Amino acid sequence: MTPQPEMTPQQILQMQAQMLQMQQMQQMQQMQQQTPQKTGNRTKGTAALLAFLLGGLGAHKFYLGQPVLGLVYLFFCWTFIPVFIAFIEVFVYLSHSDTDFDRKYNS
């Protein structure tokens, strides 16, 4: 075996910089893979507004892609129970962060 020549401090710094760049690229790729892809364009403001104005009829549930729950709200609208639930949901939707809302309703 032949002895390997010693590296100069400049070569060591270059190698460390390259390794750091590779690690940063890997981290960026992992973050991009973890970010959910947005498949819908629903917004929490629109959902909250629909829940406030037409929540008793379940309009916000239809908007959020939950037609079965929308039909349940519509079926029980005469009891006014969906109105109270929708009023609470206004604050629930507005309290979600944008990423949480997108993860739940847009992916």
C-alpha positions as CSV (number, residue, x, y, z in Angstrom):
1,M,0.0,0.0,0.0
2,T,1.2,3.4,-0.8
3,P,0.9,6.1,1.8
4,Q,-1.7,8.8,1.1
5,P,-0.3,12.3,0.8
6,E,-1.4,14.6,3.6
7,M,-4.1,17.2,2.7
8,T,-3.5,20.8,3.0
9,P,-5.7,22.9,5.3
10,Q,-7.2,24.5,2.1
11,Q,-8.2,21.1,0.7
12,I,-9.7,20.1,4.0
13,L,-11.8,23.3,4.1
14,Q,-12.9,22.7,0.5
15,M,-14.0,19.2,1.4
16,Q,-15.9,20.4,4.4
17,A,-17.7,23.1,2.3
18,Q,-18.7,20.5,-0.3
19,M,-20.0,18.1,2.4
20,L,-22.0,21.0,4.0
21,Q,-23.5,21.8,0.6
22,M,-24.5,18.2,0.1
23,Q,-26.1,18.1,3.5
24,Q,-28.0,21.3,2.8
25,M,-29.2,19.9,-0.5
26,Q,-30.4,16.7,1.1
27,Q,-32.3,18.7,3.8
28,M,-34.0,20.8,1.2
29,Q,-35.0,17.7,-0.7
30,Q,-36.4,16.1,2.4
31,M,-38.4,19.3,3.2
32,Q,-39.9,19.4,-0.3
33,Q,-40.9,15.8,0.0
34,Q,-42.6,16.4,3.4
35,T,-44.5,19.5,2.2
36,P,-48.0,18.3,1.2
37,Q,-49.0,19.1,-2.4
38,K,-52.0,21.4,-2.5
39,T,-54.7,19.9,-4.6
40,G,-57.5,22.3,-3.9
41,N,-57.8,26.0,-3.6
42,R,-60.1,26.2,-0.6
43,T,-59.4,28.9,1.9
44,K,-60.2,29.0,5.6
45,G,-61.7,32.5,5.2
46,T,-64.3,31.3,2.7
47,A,-65.1,28.3,4.7
48,A,-65.6,30.4,7.8
49,L,-67.8,32.9,5.9
50,L,-69.9,30.1,4.5
51,A,-70.2,28.5,8.0
52,F,-71.3,31.8,9.4
53,L,-73.8,32.8,6.7
54,L,-75.1,29.4,5.5
55,G,-73.8,27.0,8.1
56,G,-77.3,25.8,9.1
57,L,-77.7,24.5,5.5
58,G,-74.2,22.9,5.4
59,A,-72.8,25.0,2.6
60,H,-69.4,25.1,4.2
61,K,-69.3,21.3,4.3
62,F,-70.1,21.1,0.6
63,Y,-67.4,23.7,0.0
64,L,-64.8,21.7,2.0
65,G,-65.5,18.5,0.0
66,Q,-67.6,16.8,2.7
67,P,-71.0,16.2,0.9
68,V,-72.2,13.6,3.3
69,L,-71.9,15.9,6.3
70,G,-73.4,18.7,4.1
71,L,-76.5,16.5,3.6
72,V,-76.7,15.8,7.3
73,Y,-76.6,19.5,8.1
74,L,-79.3,20.1,5.4
75,F,-81.5,17.3,6.6
76,F,-81.4,18.6,10.2
77,C,-81.5,22.3,9.4
78,W,-85.1,22.6,10.7
79,T,-83.8,21.8,14.2
80,F,-81.3,24.7,14.3
81,I,-78.7,22.4,15.7
82,P,-76.5,22.7,12.6
83,V,-76.6,26.5,13.0
84,F,-75.0,26.3,16.5
85,I,-72.4,23.7,15.3
86,A,-71.6,25.9,12.3
87,F,-71.1,28.9,14.5
88,I,-68.5,27.0,16.6
89,E,-66.9,25.8,13.4
90,V,-66.4,29.4,12.2
91,F,-63.9,29.8,15.1
92,V,-62.4,26.4,14.5
93,Y,-61.6,27.2,10.9
94,L,-60.2,30.6,11.7
95,S,-58.0,29.2,14.5
96,H,-56.3,26.7,12.1
97,S,-53.0,27.7,10.7
98,D,-52.8,27.9,6.9
99,T,-50.6,24.7,6.7
100,D,-53.0,22.8,9.0
101,F,-56.0,23.9,7.0
102,D,-54.3,23.0,3.7
103,R,-53.2,19.6,5.0
104,K,-56.7,18.8,6.2
105,Y,-58.9,20.2,3.4
106,N,-56.7,20.8,0.3
107,S,-54.7,17.6,0.0
